[in-house]
Amino acid sequence: MLETQPYQCPYCGEVVEALLDLSGGDQQYTEDCSVCCRPVVLDLRTDGRDWQLEVSREDD
């Protein structure tokens, strides 16, 4: 089950989209911002049909 989610890059402030695979359960991974190419940590938490995405800098 794939979902797109916009988020604000913690480095450059631009809004970009992440493609999330909700079928994999809780996940944490790093994805480069498509604007500034800096590493953004995506922390996906799933709970049944509900899910939450937190975004942070790699150096936090």
N, CA, C and O atoms as a DFTB+ gen file, in Angstrom:
240 C
 N C O
     1  1       0.842      -1.165       0.000
     2  2       0.000       0.000       0.000
     3  2       0.898       1.242       0.000
     4  3       1.570       1.523       0.992
     5  1       0.907       1.972      -1.100
     6  2       1.755       3.146      -1.250
     7  2       0.951       4.424      -1.022
     8  3      -0.221       4.515      -1.388
     9  1       1.605       5.399      -0.413
    10  2       0.982       6.684      -0.103
    11  2       2.010       7.774      -0.368
    12  3       3.179       7.617      -0.016
    13  1       1.595       8.868      -0.977
    14  2       2.496      10.009      -1.122
    15  2       2.192      11.013      -0.024
    16  3       1.035      11.242       0.330
    17  1       3.252      11.607       0.507
    18  2       3.093      12.559       1.600
    19  2       4.039      13.737       1.393
    20  3       5.253      13.546       1.324
    21  1       3.503      14.945       1.292
    22  2       4.388      16.103       1.212
    23  2       4.981      16.392       2.592
    24  3       4.335      16.177       3.618
    25  1       6.223      16.884       2.596
    26  2       6.862      17.303       3.843
    27  2       7.801      18.457       3.544
    28  3       8.215      18.654       2.402
    29  1       8.134      19.215       4.571
    30  2       9.038      20.343       4.413
    31  2      10.451      19.896       4.762
    32  3      10.697      19.382       5.854
    33  1      11.374      20.095       3.833
    34  2      12.761      19.708       4.057
    35  2      13.313      20.494       5.246
    36  3      13.190      21.719       5.282
    37  1      13.919      19.810       6.218
    38  2      14.458      20.504       7.385
    39  2      15.732      21.307       7.086
    40  3      16.207      22.049       7.946
    41  1      16.274      21.166       5.902
    42  2      17.465      21.928       5.514
    43  2      17.102      23.172       4.711
    44  3      17.420      24.289       5.120
    45  1      16.436      22.986       3.567
    46  2      16.180      24.111       2.653
    47  2      14.780      24.701       2.809
    48  3      14.519      25.792       2.303
    49  1      13.875      24.005       3.498
    50  2      12.532      24.522       3.730
    51  2      11.547      24.293       2.593
    52  3      10.371      24.632       2.725
    53  1      11.996      23.729       1.487
    54  2      11.102      23.459       0.359
    55  2      10.179      22.279       0.675
    56  3      10.549      21.370       1.418
    57  1       8.995      22.308       0.110
    58  2       8.054      21.197       0.272
    59  2       8.329      20.188      -0.837
    60  3       8.300      20.522      -2.021
    61  1       8.598      18.945      -0.430
    62  2       8.851      17.847      -1.363
    63  2       7.952      16.679      -0.985
    64  3       7.350      16.690       0.088
    65  1       7.852      15.678      -1.843
    66  2       6.991      14.526      -1.574
    67  2       7.807      13.273      -1.313
    68  3       8.846      13.039      -1.931
    69  1       7.313      12.484      -0.392
    70  2       7.891      11.170      -0.123
    71  2       6.878      10.116      -0.550
    72  3       5.673      10.302      -0.385
    73  1       7.362       9.024      -1.092
    74  2       6.523       7.880      -1.421
    75  2       6.703       6.864      -0.300
    76  3       7.799       6.338      -0.109
    77  1       5.640       6.589       0.436
    78  2       5.694       5.738       1.619
    79  2       5.052       4.389       1.339
    80  3       3.985       4.312       0.731
    81  1       5.714       3.319       1.792
    82  2       5.170       1.970       1.695
    83  2       4.602       1.601       3.062
    84  3       5.341       1.171       3.948
    85  1       3.295       1.766       3.235
    86  2       2.645       1.533       4.523
    87  2       2.545       0.059       4.882
    88  3       2.292      -0.274       6.039
    89  1       2.737      -0.825       3.919
    90  2       2.613      -2.256       4.184
    91  2       3.820      -2.809       4.934
    92  3       3.768      -3.937       5.424
    93  1       4.898      -2.049       5.037
    94  2       6.119      -2.518       5.693
    95  2       6.166      -2.283       7.186
    96  3       7.159      -2.633       7.825
    97  1       5.117      -1.697       7.771
    98  2       5.113      -1.414       9.202
    99  2       5.995      -0.215       9.522
   100  3       6.301       0.598       8.649
   101  1       6.402      -0.115      10.795
   102  2       7.250       0.991      11.222
   103  2       8.583       0.943      10.485
   104  3       9.188      -0.120      10.346
   105  1       9.032       2.101      10.015
   106  2      10.271       2.175       9.248
   107  2      10.982       3.483       9.538
   108  3      10.354       4.499       9.835
   109  1      12.305       3.440       9.447
   110  2      13.097       4.658       9.476
   111  2      14.136       4.532       8.382
   112  3      14.867       3.543       8.323
   113  1      14.206       5.531       7.515
   114  2      15.175       5.491       6.436
   115  2      15.568       6.904       6.040
   116  3      14.907       7.873       6.412
   117  1      16.644       7.010       5.288
   118  2      17.172       8.290       4.847
   119  2      16.935       8.443       3.354
   120  3      17.175       7.523       2.573
   121  1      16.458       9.626       2.973
   122  2      16.174       9.930       1.576
   123  2      16.703      11.330       1.305
   124  3      16.495      12.236       2.112
   125  1      17.377      11.516       0.190
   126  2      17.895      12.834      -0.153
   127  2      16.763      13.749      -0.602
   128  3      15.866      13.328      -1.334
   129  1      16.810      15.001      -0.159
   130  2      15.851      16.008      -0.603
   131  2      16.028      16.198      -2.102
   132  3      17.154      16.314      -2.587
   133  1      14.924      16.229      -2.836
   134  2      15.004      16.378      -4.287
   135  2      15.379      17.800      -4.713
   136  3      15.664      18.031      -5.888
   137  1      15.383      18.748      -3.784
   138  2      15.749      20.124      -4.100
   139  2      17.205      20.406      -3.746
   140  3      17.976      20.847      -4.599
   141  1      17.593      20.152      -2.474
   142  2      18.941      20.512      -2.019
   143  2      19.882      19.312      -1.897
   144  3      21.072      19.481      -1.633
   145  1      19.352      18.109      -2.088
   146  2      20.142      16.861      -2.069
   147  2      20.753      16.533      -0.714
   148  3      21.674      15.720      -0.650
   149  1      20.279      17.130       0.362
   150  2      20.792      16.811       1.696
   151  2      20.002      15.627       2.262
   152  3      18.842      15.435       1.898
   153  1      20.619      14.823       3.155
   154  2      19.963      13.620       3.678
   155  2      18.907      13.934       4.734
   156  3      19.196      14.556       5.755
   157  1      17.683      13.494       4.469
   158  2      16.552      13.707       5.365
   159  2      16.145      12.348       5.946
   160  3      15.979      11.376       5.208
   161  1      15.987      12.289       7.277
   162  2      15.569      11.055       7.941
   163  2      14.046      11.036       8.018
   164  3      13.434      11.946       8.578
   165  1      13.442      10.002       7.457
   166  2      11.994       9.808       7.490
   167  2      11.689       8.707       8.491
   168  3      12.183       7.587       8.363
   169  1      10.872       9.028       9.490
   170  2      10.494       8.073      10.529
   171  2       8.998       7.823      10.397
   172  3       8.183       8.664      10.775
   173  1       8.645       6.661       9.858
   174  2       7.253       6.305       9.599
   175  2       6.758       5.355      10.679
   176  3       7.351       4.303      10.914
   177  1       5.672       5.734      11.328
   178  2       5.047       4.894      12.356
   179  2       3.646       4.540      11.892
   180  3       2.858       5.418      11.542
   181  1       3.342       3.256      11.890
   182  2       2.021       2.790      11.455
   183  2       1.303       2.114      12.610
   184  3       1.918       1.457      13.450
   185  1      -0.006       2.288      12.633
   186  2      -0.839       1.666      13.654
   187  2      -2.174       1.321      12.998
   188  3      -3.115       2.114      13.020
   189  1      -2.239       0.137      12.421
   190  2      -3.451      -0.247      11.703
   191  2      -3.637       0.620      10.472
   192  3      -2.786       0.632       9.583
   193  1      -4.741       1.343      10.417
   194  2      -5.017       2.202       9.266
   195  2      -4.439       3.606       9.437
   196  3      -4.393       4.376       8.477
   197  1      -4.000       3.943      10.641
   198  2      -3.417       5.250      10.919
   199  2      -1.912       5.194      10.760
   200  3      -1.295       4.155      10.996
   201  1      -1.317       6.311      10.361
   202  2       0.126       6.380      10.244
   203  2       0.579       7.813      10.479
   204  3      -0.199       8.758      10.352
   205  1       1.855       7.952      10.825
   206  2       2.421       9.259      11.112
   207  2       3.840       9.311      10.560
   208  3       4.596       8.350      10.699
   209  1       4.203      10.420       9.940
   210  2       5.532      10.605       9.391
   211  2       6.203      11.767      10.100
   212  3       5.656      12.869      10.155
   213  1       7.389      11.520      10.644
   214  2       8.207      12.575      11.217
   215  2       9.461      12.714      10.392
   216  3      10.044      11.719       9.963
   217  1       9.880      13.943      10.168
   218  2      11.019      14.246       9.315
   219  2      12.046      15.015      10.135
   220  3      11.700      15.927      10.885
   221  1      13.317      14.637       9.984
   222  2      14.370      15.339      10.711
   223  2      15.658      15.376       9.891
   224  3      15.798      14.669       8.893
   225  1      16.587      16.207      10.331
   226  2      17.899      16.282       9.718
   227  2      18.700      15.060      10.119
   228  3      18.484      14.497      11.192
   229  1      19.617      14.650       9.271
   230  2      20.447      13.503       9.596
   231  2      21.366      13.791      10.782
   232  3      21.728      12.874      11.518
   233  1      21.744      15.049      10.975
   234  2      22.664      15.388      12.056
   235  2      21.966      15.756      13.359
   236  3      22.622      16.237      14.283
   237  1      20.642      15.543      13.463
   238  2      19.905      15.802      14.725
   239  2      20.091      14.660      15.702
   240  3      19.550      14.700      16.807
